[in-house]
Amino acid sequence: YRVLPRPVRVSISDFFSNLTTPVRAVNALLQFKIKDTATELGRFVVNTTVGWGGLFDPAGYSLGWKKKSEDFGQTMGHYGVGSGWYLVLPLFGPSSVRDGTGVLVDQFLDPLLYLKMKNWERYSLAAGSRINALSLDPDSYEGIKRDALDPYLFIRAAFAQHRLANVSK
């Protein structure tokens, strides 16, 4: 998949990111982050219109409106729900009980769920999005395997710290 030029893969990533705006906007609103909610909605309008349906991110690179990282796992953490056990979900990667539950709730905000698509079409789009995201990752996992004494413990600790930082923002 990396035979595609990087700008093409970035545009595909921008498109899928634009589709998940409702997830980020609703979760920002549930956390009473009004400015972040407005930023996400503004990004959606600009990127959908000027950015050719979300293939480009003029809201980010021209207006400086950075995408916010909000999901229901963070919303539950905002309200004091603990992360629970660490999980490694096939195809999804590192997670926790709270964040795994959050992924399920966030799926109800996914616009693709409400389009008249067959399951295999929706799953194909999700797989395409995931493959594209992995193609933009510069071999982080290989570097971790090469450099960490225990890759599992390193990823678990890094995931926990990353999620703690996201929740506390």
N, C-alpha and C positions, 0 to 999 in steps of 0.2 A: 504494500500500500504506500510505502514511502517513495515509490517512483513518481507519485504525484508531486508537483512542485509545492514547496512549503506554503506559499501564498494561497494556493488553492485549498490546502488542508486547513489553513487559518480561517478562510472564508466559510468553509463547511462548519468549523467549530463556532464561528460567530453566528451562523444561521441557527444551529441547535441551541446556542446560548440565548439567542433572542426568543426562541420558542419557550424556554423555561422561565421567562420573565414573570408570569403569574405566580410561580412558586416563590420566587425571591420577593416579589412585591407583597404578597399576602403575608408571608412570614415576617417581613420587616414591619408591616402594619400590626400584626399580632404582638410584636415586641415593642410597640409604640415608638418605633423609629420612623417618624413621619417624614423627615428629610430624606432618608434612604428609600422610603416608599415612593416619594415624589421623583427621586432620581431614577429609580427603576422604571417607573411609568414614562418619564420623559425620554429615557434611553429607548424604550420600546417604540414610542411614536417616531422619534428621529431615525432610528436604525431600520424600522420597517418601511418608512417612506423614502428618506434620502439614501439609506443604506441598501436599497434594492431588496427589500424583504428580509433584511437581517444578514445578508451576505457580507456586508461591511459594517464597521463600527465607527461611523462619524461622530456619534455621541461621545465616544471615548477619546479618539485621537484628535478631534477638532474642538469639541466643547469641554473636554476634561471630565466628563461624567463617568466615573469609574463604576464598573459592575460591582455590586455588593454580593457578598457570599452569605446568603440566608437560606435556611431550610428548616423543616419542622423539628429535626433533632436539636438544632440550636435554639429554637423557640421553646422546646421543653426544657432545655438546659437553662435558658433565661429565667424560667419559672421555678428552678430549683430541682428538677428531676435529675437524678444521678445518671451517669453514663452506663452503669451496669457492666456486665461481663464484656470482655473484648471478644470480637468474632472476626473470622475471616470468611466472608461470603463469596462463594464461587461466582466469578464474572464481575462482582462488585468490588472485591478487595477488602481491605481492613474496614471494620465497623465496630459498633457496640450495640448492645440491646436497644438503647435509646435511639441511636442513629438508624439502626435497621428498621425500627418502628416508624421513625420519621420518614424514611424512604417510602414506606407503604402509604403513609398519609399524603406525602407530596405527590404521589402518582395521581391522586384525585384532582389535583390542580393542573395536571399536564393537559394542554389543549389537544394533544393527539388522542387522548382517551375518548374525547367527545366527537371526533371525526368518524365518519362511517367508513372505517377501515377494517379489514380482516385482521385477526390476531397476528398472522404471520407477517403482514405488512408492518404492523406496529412494532413487532419484535425485530424485524429486519432493520427498521429505522433506528431502533435503540442500539442494536448491535453495530450498525454503521457509525453511529455517534461515538460509541465506546472505542471502536477500532480507530476512528479518526483521532480521538483524544490520545490514545496510546501512541499513535504515530508521531504526535507532536512532542512526546516525552523523550528527552535525549538519553535514553538508556539508564535511567535512574536506578532501576532495580538491579541491573547488571553491576553498576558501581557499588551498590549496597552489598551485594553478594561478595564482591571482590574485596571490599574494604572493612566490612563489619565482622567482628568476631562471631556474633550470633545474629544473622539477618532477621530472624523472627523477633527477637527482643528489641532490636534496633527499630524495626518498622512499628512494632506495638508501642514503644515509647514515643516515637515521632508522631504517630497518629494521635495518641492521647494528648500530647502537648499541643498539636495543631488544633484539635477540636476544643480544647480548653481555651486556647487563645481566641478562637472564633466565637465561642459562647460569651466570653468576657468582653468582647468589643461592644 
